């Protein structure tokens, strides 16, 4: 099981609490291909991961959905909580093709996960 150390948290519900939490991290950067979410698009529904908070509290999540979507449509997926999930985290990073001219990826990879402990 992989443990994530994160830095980009949107103004969303607190991890481990009721509601939807959102975490945004890089797939890569200008000097490295080793962003925190570099392999996010390759994980599968059913995989588990842990998120460790600054106070050493650890939350375990199970993936329930992986979506690759054009960046213009990503907000509708990113800010959506599954109806039967009381504590959800959505992870988001860049994906798809990189445009050298605009220096942007054309897609976003969004993982929805449910708190299990």
C-alpha positions as CSV (number, residue, x, y, z in Angstrom):
1,X,0.0,0.0,0.0
2,X,1.3,3.4,-0.9
3,X,1.4,6.3,1.5
4,X,1.0,9.8,0.1
5,X,2.6,13.0,1.4
6,X,0.6,15.9,0.0
7,X,0.8,19.6,-0.3
8,X,-2.1,20.8,-2.5
9,X,-5.5,20.7,-0.7
10,X,-8.5,22.6,-1.9
11,X,-10.9,24.4,0.3
12,X,-12.9,21.2,0.9
13,X,-14.1,18.9,3.7
14,X,-11.3,17.7,6.1
15,X,-9.8,14.4,5.2
16,X,-11.5,11.6,7.2
17,X,-14.7,13.6,7.8
18,X,-18.0,13.7,6.2
19,X,-18.2,15.1,2.7
20,X,-15.8,15.5,-0.2
21,X,-12.1,16.3,0.2
22,X,-10.0,17.3,-2.9
23,X,-6.2,16.9,-3.3
24,X,-4.3,18.4,-6.2
25,X,-0.7,17.3,-6.9
26,X,1.7,17.4,-9.8
27,X,2.3,14.6,-12.3
28,X,5.7,16.1,-13.2
29,X,7.4,19.5,-13.3
30,X,9.8,21.6,-15.3
31,X,12.9,19.7,-13.9
32,X,11.6,16.3,-12.9
33,X,9.2,13.6,-14.2
34,X,8.7,12.5,-10.6
35,X,5.6,14.3,-9.3
36,X,3.7,12.9,-6.4
37,X,0.9,11.8,-8.7
38,X,3.1,10.6,-11.6
39,X,1.4,7.1,-11.7
40,X,-2.1,8.1,-10.7
41,X,-3.6,7.2,-14.1
42,X,-2.2,3.7,-13.8
43,X,-3.9,2.7,-10.6
44,X,-7.1,0.6,-10.5
45,X,-10.4,0.6,-8.9
46,X,-10.1,-1.5,-5.6
47,X,-6.6,-0.4,-4.9
48,X,-6.0,1.1,-1.4
49,X,-3.8,3.9,-0.3
50,X,-3.0,5.8,2.8
51,X,-2.8,9.6,3.4
52,X,-0.7,10.7,6.4
53,X,-1.6,14.0,7.9
54,X,0.8,16.4,9.6
55,X,-0.4,15.3,13.0
56,X,0.6,11.6,12.2
57,X,-3.0,10.6,11.7
58,X,-3.4,8.1,8.8
59,X,-6.5,7.6,6.7
60,X,-6.9,4.6,4.4
61,X,-9.0,4.9,1.2
62,X,-10.1,2.5,-1.5
63,X,-10.3,3.6,-5.1
64,X,-13.9,3.6,-6.5
65,X,-13.4,5.4,-9.8
66,X,-10.6,6.6,-12.1
67,X,-11.5,9.2,-14.8
68,X,-9.5,10.8,-17.5
69,X,-11.3,13.8,-18.9
70,X,-10.6,16.9,-20.9
71,X,-9.4,19.8,-18.7
72,X,-12.5,21.9,-19.7
73,X,-14.8,19.3,-18.3
74,X,-12.9,18.3,-15.2
75,X,-14.7,20.5,-12.7
76,X,-17.9,18.5,-13.0
77,X,-16.2,15.3,-12.0
78,X,-13.8,16.8,-9.5
79,X,-16.5,18.5,-7.4
80,X,-18.9,15.5,-7.5
81,X,-19.4,13.2,-4.5
82,X,-20.8,9.7,-5.0
83,X,-24.3,9.5,-3.5
84,X,-23.7,6.6,-1.1
85,X,-20.2,7.6,0.0
86,X,-20.1,9.6,3.2
87,X,-16.4,10.4,3.3
88,X,-14.7,10.7,-0.1
89,X,-11.4,12.1,-1.4
90,X,-10.9,13.1,-5.1
91,X,-7.3,13.2,-6.2
92,X,-6.5,15.2,-9.4
93,X,-3.5,15.6,-11.6
94,X,-2.6,16.4,-15.2
95,X,-2.8,13.7,-17.9
96,X,-3.3,13.2,-21.6
97,X,-1.0,15.0,-24.1
98,X,1.5,17.8,-23.2
99,X,1.3,20.8,-25.4
100,X,4.8,22.3,-25.6
101,X,3.5,25.7,-26.8
102,X,1.0,26.2,-24.0
103,X,3.0,24.1,-21.5
104,X,-0.2,22.4,-20.4
105,X,-1.6,18.9,-20.4
106,X,-5.0,18.6,-22.2
107,X,-6.6,16.2,-19.7
108,X,-7.0,15.7,-16.0
109,X,-6.9,12.4,-14.2
110,X,-9.3,12.2,-11.3
111,X,-9.5,9.4,-8.8
112,X,-12.4,9.1,-6.4
113,X,-11.8,7.1,-3.3
114,X,-13.8,6.1,-0.2
115,X,-12.6,6.2,3.4
116,X,-12.3,2.7,4.9
117,X,-10.4,3.5,8.1
